[in-house]
Every structure is written in structure tokens, then in C-alpha cells.
Amino acid sequence: MVKHFFCSRKLCSVLSTCLAIGLLSACASDISSKESSSNTSYSGNISTHTSSVLVSNDFSSYQQAQKLAHDQGYIYEGQFTPYQGSSSRIYGSTAAGCIEGSSELSDQKEEFQLQRWAAGRNYAHPLMLQYLADLRHRTKDLGLPPLLIGDLSRVLGGPYGQKSNHASHNTGIDVDLPFDFALPRKTPSELSSPKDVYIVKGTKIQPTFTKSIEVYIKTAASDPRVDRIFVAPMIKKHMCLLYQDKEHNGFLQKLRPWFGHQAHMHVRLKCPFDSPECVSQAPVPQGTGCGYEVDSWFLPPPPKSGKAVAKKKERVLPQKCALLLKDNYL
């Protein structure tokens, strides 16, 4: 059920296309917190629900991680750090929420490096820090260079501000991972003014879409802690061409096409089991999302209906977040 949804001209066009081709449920599962491409706002959520203690959120052992991965149609390999709870708490959704008790990610004396698009965006929920630490080990075991890590969240989460293109990253379970590596090492200037590395442009695959990047995307998605990963539609299409006919391709379901994301993937984790007020998105539709679903992103938009575009409306933070953020940076 869609309620109180307000969209920009660009986003409404996407919804119209989804309706026209019968893929509204697939699109709606991703729309609610990816308005950053159109700088739109909304009140309410599309088919969201409050998370509870579910089996799919149980990451308490390596054996459980392997079982979840098997159930989701892929294999988990490499280091896995069990999550057995923390003092951190998430309130609200990734697009309208906050976090208490976040942890800082530092790259001091580390092989990986942090991009610094702005100050103070290197905080996250402990589950995210465990995911990133494991991802660094797993990619290293596969022969990939040290990772570059982009925006996470602010210390208390909440919106980045009106000047930011980010509509999410509010709750410490989102991270941008550039399609670039920390080899050769980036200078302080290169980290504070990052240069995007595009692996697709429109419908064309770029030479920068290397085997290492392919393995990186697959490894990042092949993790039961991951809810979804936003990538450019052509990246999804190319990964489908590479893996849809292979065994253990269940990770493809988590790769969700969305505007932008030609130079980075946006990883979103599931709500931690011990944050009952964390609001999840609607589940990703069943299936790999290959074939007609991804191909629909390359169809021409439907004719304009002539109807007036709904006005923007400010998203509403949970009361807990309004109080938490009021004296800090709202």
C-alpha cells in the first residue's frame, strides 16, 4: 500500500513507467529512500515495516551466516565476525532516522583509506563496522587491493543537510563504496577531493569495469547482512550477463538499479536485531531481477500525463531523533 507519497517530476516518471510495465512492486521496494537523485522529500514510507527479532537478522555465528547465504542462493566465504548485540540503537529509517551510540571508523595505520567528502561522515552502527572489516579481509584474500571507503553516517545520524545529495545515510547502516582502490595510496588532497571512477556511462561498459571490480561487487553483495546494494542500471545488467546462468547467483537479487551510482555502490545493511525501532524497507522482490526487470530501465519513458507534479514535503523524523538531533545539528 502506498500512502502519503510525494515525488518529483523525475521520480513520478519512474513510477509511471513502473505502472505501465507492471513492475511497481519491484520499483517501490527501492524508491522510498533513494530520492537523492531528484532531491525530493516525502512523508511516510512505501510498504515499510518495523524490524523485529527475525531469523534473517540473526548474524550470531559463522554457521548461521553460511546457512542464511545458502537460503538466499549464494555462498559466503571468508572471515565473518558474529554480531551478538551492542549498545547502539537505531530509530526510524535510513531516509528519516538517527542513531545513538555509533562507532567511528578510522583509517589511521590501516591499509584501507577513507574518502572525506565532508567532515564527520565516518560513523556507523557496529554491525556496519563488522561488515566492512570482514569485506576488507575477504577481498584481500581474493587478491584485491586495499579498499577505499566513502560516506557512512554522522555521529548521531540524521540528514546530511540540504546541500547534500544524500537522502539516506541517516542510521549508520549505509555506506558508499567507490569503484576505486587505495592502491596506489591516495594523498590527503585526493581523499578530501575524490575523483569519481565511472565503470559505466549510459549503456556503455567502461574499461574501468575490470575483473577486480566485478569480484568486488559480487563479494560485497554475497553477505547475509546486506539488505540491498544500489548500482547504476547498466552495472546490474552487466552483472546479470556475467552471472545469471551460473550457480549460486542469488546475490544478484540484492543489486538494485537506481539513478547515479556509476562510480560507487551504495550498500545498505539489514536492521540489527537489537534495534526494534529501526524501520526496514519493503523486502527486495524475489528472483535475480535480471531480464525484463532490469531491461525496463532502458525503455523510453511513457508520454507525459499533463498532471501537476506533487509539491515537495519535508520528511518527518521520529520524535526520538528530533530530540536527539535538536541540540546538535538540526
C-alpha positions, 0 to 999 in steps of 0.5 A: 500500500502506498500512502502519503507519497510525494515525488518529483517530476523525475521520480513520478516518471519512474513510477509511471513507467513502473505502472505501465510495465507492471513492475511497481512492486519491484520499483517501490521496494527501492524508491522510498529512500533513494530520492537523492537523485531528484532531491525530493522529500516525502512523508511516510514510507512505501510498504515499510515495516518495523524490524523485529527479532527475525531469523534473517537478522540473526548474524550470531555465528559463522554457521548461521551466516553460511546457512542464511547465504545458502537460503538466499542462493549464494555462498559466503566465504571468508572471515565473518565476525558474529554480531551478538548485540551492542549498545547502539540503537537505531530509530526510524529509517535510513531516509528519516532516522538517527542513531545513538551510540555509533562507532567511528571508523578510522583509517589511521595505520590501516591499509584501507583509506577513507574518502572525506567528502565532508567532515564527520561522515565516518560513523556507523552502527557496529554491525556496519563496522563488522561488515566492512572489516570482514569485506576488507579481509575477504577481498584481500584474500581474493587478491584485491587491493586495499579498499577505499571507503566513502560516506557512512553516517554522522555521529548521531545520524540524521540528514546530511543537510540540504546541500547534500545529495544524500537522502539516506545515510541517516542510521549508520547502516549505509555506506558508499563504496567507490569503484576505486582502490587505495592502491596506489595510496591516495594523498590527503588532497585526493581523499578530501577531493575524490575523483569519481571512477565511472565503470559505466556511462549510459549503456556503455561498459567502461574499461574501468569495469575490470575483473577486480571490480566485478569480484568486488561487487559480487563479494560485497553483495554475497553477505547475509547482512546486506539488505540491498546494494544500489548500482547504476542500471547498466552495472546490474545488467552487466552483472546479470550477463556475467552471472545469471546462468551460473550457480549460486547467483542469488546475490544478484537479487540484492543489486538494485538499479537506481539513478547515479551510482556509476562510480560507487555502490551504495550498500545498505545493511539489514536492521540489527536485531537489537534495534526494534525501532529501526524501520526496514524497507519493503523486502527486495522482490524475489528472483535475480531481477535480471531480464525484463526487470532490469531491461525496463530501465532502458525503455523510453519513458511513457508520454507525459500525463499533463498532471501537476507534479506533487509539491515537495514535503519535508520528511518527518523524523521520529520524535526520538531523533528530533530530540536527539538531533535538536541540540546538535545539528538540526 
